[in-house]
Amino acid sequence: MTDDIRGWIFIAVFFLLPGLIGAWIAWSKGRNPFTWFLLNFVFPPTLMVTLFQKPLRAVHGHYRQCPKCREFVKWREAVCKYCQTELL
């Protein structure tokens, strides 16, 4: 394997992959995927920041907002983990 191919594989694994994963996670939390792609591409450790962020808004199929405490919970949860309110 030539050095040129190794260089492209290194870029793909250590920069492109975290960028794409970060963009998908940001999109699922209602954030701008292009901005988070660039941020995670340039600084791959920021992928951890993207993982632990709260969503900005309700995203169908991913997150919904509790009607009582207004916190965001995962779409599949039947009870709010903050106030124990049943979700419809």
MARRO-279539 format. One line per field, with one value per atom (N, C-alpha, C): residue in one letter; atom name; x, y, z. Coordinates in nm, 4 decimals. Example, Ala and Ser with C-alpha at 12.3 -4.5 7.8 and 13.67 -1.06 7.14 Angstrom:
res [A | A | A | S | S | S] .
atom [N | CA | C | N | CA | C] .
X [1.3190 | 1.2300 | 1.3200 | 1.2850 | 1.3670 | 1.2900] .
Y [-0.5690 | -0.4500 | -0.3300 | -0.2250 | -0.1060 | 0.0030] .
Z [0.7800 | 0.7800 | 0.7800 | 0.7080 | 0.7140 | 0.7870] .
//
This chain:
res [M | M | M | T | T | T | D | D | D | D | D | D | I | I | I | R | R | R | G | G | G | W | W | W | I | I | I | F | F | F | I | I | I | A | A | A | V | V | V | F | F | F | F | F | F | L | L | L | L | L | L | P | P | P | G | G | G | L | L | L | I | I | I | G | G | G | A | A | A | W | W | W | I | I | I | A | A | A | W | W | W | S | S | S | K | K | K | G | G | G | R | R | R | N | N | N | P | P | P | F | F | F | T | T | T | W | W | W | F | F | F | L | L | L | L | L | L | N | N | N | F | F | F | V | V | V | F | F | F | P | P | P | P | P | P | T | T | T | L | L | L | M | M | M | V | V | V | T | T | T | L | L | L | F | F | F | Q | Q | Q | K | K | K | P | P | P | L | L | L | R | R | R | A | A | A | V | V | V | H | H | H | G | G | G | H | H | H | Y | Y | Y | R | R | R | Q | Q | Q | C | C | C | P | P | P | K | K | K | C | C | C | R | R | R | E | E | E | F | F | F | V | V | V | K | K | K | W | W | W | R | R | R | E | E | E | A | A | A | V | V | V | C | C | C | K | K | K | Y | Y | Y | C | C | C | Q | Q | Q | T | T | T | E | E | E | L | L | L | L | L | L] .
atom [N | CA | C | N | CA | C | N | CA | C | N | CA | C | N | CA | C | N | CA | C | N | CA | C | N | CA | C | N | CA | C | N | CA | C | N | CA | C | N | CA | C | N | CA | C | N | CA | C | N | CA | C | N | CA | C | N | CA | C | N | CA | C | N | CA | C | N | CA | C | N | CA | C | N | CA | C | N | CA | C | N | CA | C | N | CA | C | N | CA | C | N | CA | C | N | CA | C | N | CA | C | N | CA | C | N | CA | C | N | CA | C | N | CA | C | N | CA | C | N | CA | C | N | CA | C | N | CA | C | N | CA | C | N | CA | C | N | CA | C | N | CA | C | N | CA | C | N | CA | C | N | CA | C | N | CA | C | N | CA | C | N | CA | C | N | CA | C | N | CA | C | N | CA | C | N | CA | C | N | CA | C | N | CA | C | N | CA | C | N | CA | C | N | CA | C | N | CA | C | N | CA | C | N | CA | C | N | CA | C | N | CA | C | N | CA | C | N | CA | C | N | CA | C | N | CA | C | N | CA | C | N | CA | C | N | CA | C | N | CA | C | N | CA | C | N | CA | C | N | CA | C | N | CA | C | N | CA | C | N | CA | C | N | CA | C | N | CA | C | N | CA | C | N | CA | C | N | CA | C | N | CA | C | N | CA | C | N | CA | C | N | CA | C | N | CA | C | N | CA | C | N | CA | C | N | CA | C] .
X [0.0835 | 0.0000 | 0.0895 | 0.0581 | 0.1429 | 0.1128 | 0.2055 | 0.1893 | 0.0712 | 0.0423 | -0.0697 | -0.2026 | -0.2182 | -0.3412 | -0.3529 | -0.2431 | -0.2454 | -0.2869 | -0.2413 | -0.2784 | -0.4274 | -0.4858 | -0.6300 | -0.7110 | -0.6645 | -0.7335 | -0.7286 | -0.6139 | -0.6003 | -0.6975 | -0.7058 | -0.7980 | -0.9423 | -0.9762 | -1.1135 | -1.1517 | -1.0638 | -1.0966 | -1.0947 | -0.9952 | -0.9776 | -1.0395 | -1.0849 | -1.1451 | -1.2836 | -1.2944 | -1.4216 | -1.5272 | -1.4913 | -1.5861 | -1.6420 | -1.5605 | -1.6187 | -1.7046 | -1.6682 | -1.7488 | -1.8860 | -1.8911 | -2.0194 | -2.1055 | -2.0439 | -2.1182 | -2.1703 | -2.0875 | -2.1300 | -2.2426 | -2.2382 | -2.3458 | -2.4772 | -2.4720 | -2.5939 | -2.6516 | -2.5662 | -2.6129 | -2.6722 | -2.6060 | -2.6570 | -2.7917 | -2.8064 | -2.9347 | -3.0446 | -3.0129 | -3.1144 | -3.1526 | -3.0722 | -3.1033 | -3.1522 | -3.1843 | -3.2397 | -3.1373 | -3.0126 | -2.9064 | -2.8627 | -2.7833 | -2.7379 | -2.6321 | -2.6616 | -2.5645 | -2.4393 | -2.4499 | -2.3326 | -2.2309 | -2.2781 | -2.1882 | -2.1190 | -2.1957 | -2.1382 | -2.0494 | -2.0754 | -1.9834 | -1.8471 | -1.8483 | -1.7214 | -1.6479 | -1.7215 | -1.6587 | -1.5980 | -1.6711 | -1.6212 | -1.5143 | -1.5167 | -1.4132 | -1.2804 | -1.2852 | -1.1625 | -1.1101 | -1.2011 | -1.1647 | -1.2393 | -1.1909 | -1.2631 | -1.3017 | -1.2252 | -1.2699 | -1.4014 | -1.4445 | -1.5721 | -1.6902 | -1.6659 | -1.7730 | -1.8365 | -1.7569 | -1.8114 | -1.9065 | -1.8763 | -1.9662 | -2.0980 | -2.0920 | -2.2119 | -2.2969 | -2.2322 | -2.3069 | -2.3857 | -2.3280 | -2.3896 | -2.4742 | -2.4933 | -2.5769 | -2.7237 | -2.8017 | -2.9464 | -3.0021 | -3.1139 | -3.1725 | -3.2256 | -3.2301 | -3.2826 | -3.4337 | -3.4886 | -3.6327 | -3.6758 | -3.8062 | -3.8585 | -3.8281 | -3.7796 | -3.7478 | -3.8254 | -3.9163 | -4.0021 | -3.9182 | -3.9477 | -3.8774 | -3.7533 | -3.7112 | -3.5901 | -3.6165 | -3.6715 | -3.6951 | -3.8312 | -3.8960 | -4.0191 | -4.0136 | -4.1007 | -4.0978 | -4.2094 | -4.1754 | -4.2724 | -4.3686 | -4.5001 | -4.5943 | -4.5934 | -4.5492 | -4.5518 | -4.4238 | -4.3070 | -4.1814 | -4.1047 | -4.1488 | -4.0906 | -3.9488 | -3.9062 | -3.7764 | -3.7925 | -3.6825 | -3.6848 | -3.6494 | -3.7277 | -3.7027 | -3.6998 | -3.6412 | -3.6339 | -3.7751 | -3.7910 | -3.9219 | -3.9882 | -3.9138 | -3.9706 | -4.0089 | -3.9695 | -4.0010 | -4.1480 | -4.2121 | -4.3541 | -4.3747 | -4.2707 | -4.2783 | -4.1592 | -4.1861 | -4.0794 | -3.9854 | -3.8563 | -3.7596 | -3.7337 | -3.7822 | -3.7610 | -3.8771 | -4.0017 | -4.1166 | -4.2131 | -4.1816 | -4.2618 | -4.4014 | -4.4207 | -4.5479 | -4.5588 | -4.6765 | -4.6968 | -4.7047 | -4.6339 | -4.6326 | -4.7280 | -4.7954 | -4.8921 | -4.8256] .
Y [-0.1162 | 0.0000 | 0.1246 | 0.2166 | 0.3351 | 0.4345 | 0.5260 | 0.6266 | 0.7189 | 0.7421 | 0.8286 | 0.7664 | 0.6374 | 0.5679 | 0.5634 | 0.5394 | 0.5395 | 0.6755 | 0.7794 | 0.9153 | 0.9400 | 0.8954 | 0.9132 | 0.8280 | 0.7085 | 0.6236 | 0.6886 | 0.7450 | 0.8141 | 0.9309 | 1.0105 | 1.1247 | 1.0771 | 0.9720 | 0.9217 | 0.8696 | 0.7947 | 0.7325 | 0.8334 | 0.9184 | 1.0062 | 1.1453 | 1.1820 | 1.3137 | 1.3053 | 1.2346 | 1.2285 | 1.1503 | 1.0378 | 0.9561 | 1.0303 | 1.0924 | 1.1703 | 1.2868 | 1.3466 | 1.4549 | 1.4072 | 1.2935 | 1.2390 | 1.1920 | 1.1259 | 1.0806 | 1.2012 | 1.3027 | 1.4232 | 1.4957 | 1.4999 | 1.5641 | 1.4888 | 1.3569 | 1.2777 | 1.2965 | 1.2962 | 1.3152 | 1.4557 | 1.5554 | 1.6927 | 1.7046 | 1.6434 | 1.6455 | 1.5807 | 1.4696 | 1.4010 | 1.4801 | 1.5813 | 1.6646 | 1.8035 | 1.8211 | 1.9473 | 2.0573 | 2.0221 | 2.1206 | 2.1200 | 2.2175 | 2.2315 | 2.1254 | 2.0279 | 1.9213 | 1.9689 | 2.0703 | 2.1170 | 2.1796 | 2.2634 | 2.3270 | 2.2235 | 2.1258 | 2.0246 | 1.9283 | 1.9084 | 1.8292 | 1.8969 | 2.0265 | 2.1003 | 2.1012 | 2.1241 | 2.1284 | 1.9935 | 1.8840 | 1.7509 | 1.7037 | 1.7545 | 1.7199 | 1.7841 | 1.9124 | 1.9852 | 1.9448 | 1.9276 | 1.8907 | 1.7630 | 1.6452 | 1.5203 | 1.4976 | 1.5448 | 1.5230 | 1.5928 | 1.6908 | 1.7564 | 1.6651 | 1.5474 | 1.4494 | 1.4160 | 1.4166 | 1.3906 | 1.5031 | 1.6252 | 1.7371 | 1.7164 | 1.6762 | 1.6531 | 1.5425 | 1.4395 | 1.3287 | 1.3698 | 1.4553 | 1.4868 | 1.6136 | 1.6758 | 1.7944 | 1.7568 | 1.8477 | 1.8304 | 1.8786 | 1.8246 | 1.8718 | 2.0149 | 2.0848 | 2.2217 | 2.2244 | 2.1256 | 2.1214 | 1.9767 | 1.9566 | 1.8222 | 1.7785 | 1.6579 | 1.6025 | 1.4725 | 1.4665 | 1.3499 | 1.2226 | 1.1256 | 0.9986 | 0.9918 | 1.1049 | 1.1072 | 1.1610 | 1.2831 | 1.3470 | 1.4148 | 1.4186 | 1.4948 | 1.5692 | 1.6681 | 1.7540 | 1.7142 | 1.7044 | 1.6723 | 1.7908 | 1.7652 | 1.8771 | 1.9444 | 1.8763 | 1.9332 | 2.0106 | 1.9472 | 2.0121 | 2.0722 | 2.0485 | 2.1038 | 2.0538 | 1.9467 | 1.8858 | 1.7928 | 1.7702 | 1.6793 | 1.5389 | 1.4425 | 1.3015 | 1.2240 | 1.1061 | 1.0244 | 0.9845 | 0.9699 | 0.9468 | 0.8196 | 0.7158 | 0.5862 | 0.5752 | 0.6715 | 0.6658 | 0.6990 | 0.6231 | 0.6426 | 0.7343 | 0.7508 | 0.8342 | 0.9298 | 1.0560 | 1.1554 | 1.1192 | 1.1183 | 1.0798 | 1.1923 | 1.3132 | 1.4265 | 1.4462 | 1.4363 | 1.4635 | 1.3452 | 1.2345 | 1.1106 | 1.1252 | 1.2209 | 1.2397 | 1.1388 | 1.0795 | 0.9865 | 1.0658 | 1.0183 | 1.0842 | 1.0108 | 1.0875 | 1.0284 | 0.9699] .
Z [0.0000 | 0.0000 | 0.0000 | -0.0878 | -0.0990 | 0.0132 | 0.0327 | 0.1376 | 0.1098 | -0.0172 | -0.0539 | -0.0101 | -0.0333 | 0.0066 | 0.1579 | 0.2274 | 0.3743 | 0.4280 | 0.3652 | 0.4072 | 0.3936 | 0.2805 | 0.2605 | 0.3577 | 0.3870 | 0.4846 | 0.6229 | 0.6590 | 0.7875 | 0.7969 | 0.6929 | 0.6916 | 0.7018 | 0.6298 | 0.6325 | 0.7699 | 0.8334 | 0.9620 | 1.0755 | 1.0812 | 1.1966 | 1.1818 | 1.0613 | 1.0433 | 0.9785 | 0.8672 | 0.7956 | 0.8738 | 0.9303 | 1.0056 | 1.1274 | 1.2139 | 1.3240 | 1.2747 | 1.1628 | 1.1064 | 1.0651 | 0.9969 | 0.9528 | 1.0703 | 1.1664 | 1.2849 | 1.3629 | 1.3803 | 1.4508 | 1.3797 | 1.2472 | 1.1708 | 1.1878 | 1.1878 | 1.2058 | 1.3464 | 1.4474 | 1.5849 | 1.6003 | 1.5455 | 1.5535 | 1.4844 | 1.3687 | 1.2975 | 1.3807 | 1.4485 | 1.5286 | 1.6535 | 1.6904 | 1.8061 | 1.7660 | 1.6396 | 1.5925 | 1.5720 | 1.5571 | 1.5366 | 1.3902 | 1.3519 | 1.2145 | 1.1842 | 1.0974 | 1.0709 | 0.9971 | 0.9117 | 0.8376 | 0.9317 | 1.0233 | 1.1196 | 1.2069 | 1.2550 | 1.3425 | 1.2655 | 1.1352 | 1.0534 | 1.0479 | 1.0179 | 1.0095 | 1.1432 | 1.2512 | 1.3827 | 1.4195 | 1.3962 | 1.4289 | 1.3306 | 1.2086 | 1.1111 | 1.1493 | 1.1873 | 1.2205 | 1.3583 | 1.4551 | 1.5928 | 1.6321 | 1.5960 | 1.6242 | 1.7706 | 1.8710 | 2.0091 | 2.0439 | 1.9634 | 1.9917 | 1.9651 | 1.9131 | 1.8962 | 2.0308 | 2.1369 | 2.2706 | 2.3130 | 2.2756 | 2.3053 | 2.2327 | 2.1081 | 2.0291 | 2.0904 | 2.1417 | 2.2022 | 2.3252 | 2.4090 | 2.5368 | 2.5369 | 2.4231 | 2.4153 | 2.4272 | 2.4847 | 2.4865 | 2.3524 | 2.3108 | 2.1848 | 2.1972 | 2.0861 | 2.0842 | 2.0719 | 2.0065 | 1.9801 | 1.9671 | 1.9627 | 1.9426 | 1.7986 | 1.7847 | 1.6532 | 1.6401 | 1.5424 | 1.5264 | 1.5113 | 1.5939 | 1.5891 | 1.6756 | 1.7327 | 1.8147 | 1.9552 | 1.9645 | 2.0935 | 2.0920 | 2.2104 | 2.2255 | 2.3579 | 2.3702 | 2.4877 | 2.5835 | 2.7115 | 2.8152 | 2.8287 | 2.8303 | 2.8405 | 2.9784 | 3.0808 | 3.2155 | 3.2488 | 3.2385 | 3.2789 | 3.1611 | 3.0381 | 2.9156 | 2.8858 | 2.9507 | 2.9200 | 2.7995 | 2.7279 | 2.6142 | 2.6601 | 2.6156 | 2.6470 | 2.5161 | 2.5189 | 2.3983 | 2.3549 | 2.2260 | 2.1658 | 2.2182 | 2.2445 | 2.2806 | 2.4286 | 2.5115 | 2.6542 | 2.6775 | 2.7668 | 2.7965 | 2.9168 | 2.9996 | 3.1197 | 3.1191 | 3.1539 | 3.1619 | 3.2762 | 3.2497 | 3.3528 | 3.4510 | 3.4235 | 3.5142 | 3.6109 | 3.5625 | 3.6482 | 3.6595 | 3.5955 | 3.6002 | 3.5411 | 3.4518 | 3.3831 | 3.2687 | 3.2533 | 3.1408 | 3.0115 | 2.9112 | 2.7797 | 2.6865 | 2.6051 | 2.5122 | 2.3905] .
//
